[in-house]
Amino acid sequence: MLVLTLALAAVGLALLILSLATGSVIWAWGCIVVCVLGAVVLLVSALSMRAPDEELPPRDQHAKR
């Protein structure tokens, strides 16, 4: 998912440069849409990588050596 997020960021940057070069608002809106989509993918990826609470050790116990 990280590769997809990086690809969306690259597409968003390309659309931003294109919109600045041409002065077109359509390309700017495309950049916004792609960047929001990339942020959603990154958020979903980060939330899915979190460990559930059951797998975490209790906070008051220390690891034994």
N, C-alpha and C positions, 0 to 999 in steps of 0.2 A: 504494500500500500504506500510505502514511502516513495517508491519509484513513481507511482501514479501521481502523488502529490508534487514531486519535483517536476514531472512532465507538465502538469497543470500550471505550475508557477512559471515555467519557461514559456508556455503558450500565452499566459497572461502578460508576461513581459513583452513578448513579441506583439501582442495586440495593443499594448500601451504605446509602444514605439510607433506602430503603424498609425494609431489614432493621432498621435502628436505630429507625425510627419504629414498626414493628409488633412488634418483638422476635422475629421469626421467623428461625429458623436456616436454613430453606430458601432464603430470599432471600440470606443471607450466603454460603451455598455457591454460589449462582448468581453472586454477585459474584466469588468466588474463581475460578470456572471461566472467567468472561469475562475477568478480568484475566490469567490464565495464557495464555489463547488470544491476547490482545493482545500479551503479551510474546513469544510464539512468532512471531507475525506480524512484530513489529518486529525480532526477531533474524534471521529469514529475509530480510527486506528489507535489513537492514544487511549481511548476508553476501553477498547477490546484487549489491550496489552496489560491492563491493570490486573493484579492478582485479586481474587475474591477474598473476602475477610476471613473465611474459614482456613485458608492456607497460611495466613500470617500468624506468627507466634504471638502469644499474649504480650502486652506491653510491659507488664510488671515482672516478667521472668526474663532472665538473662541467658544467653547461650552458654552451655556447659563446655568446658575445655577437656 
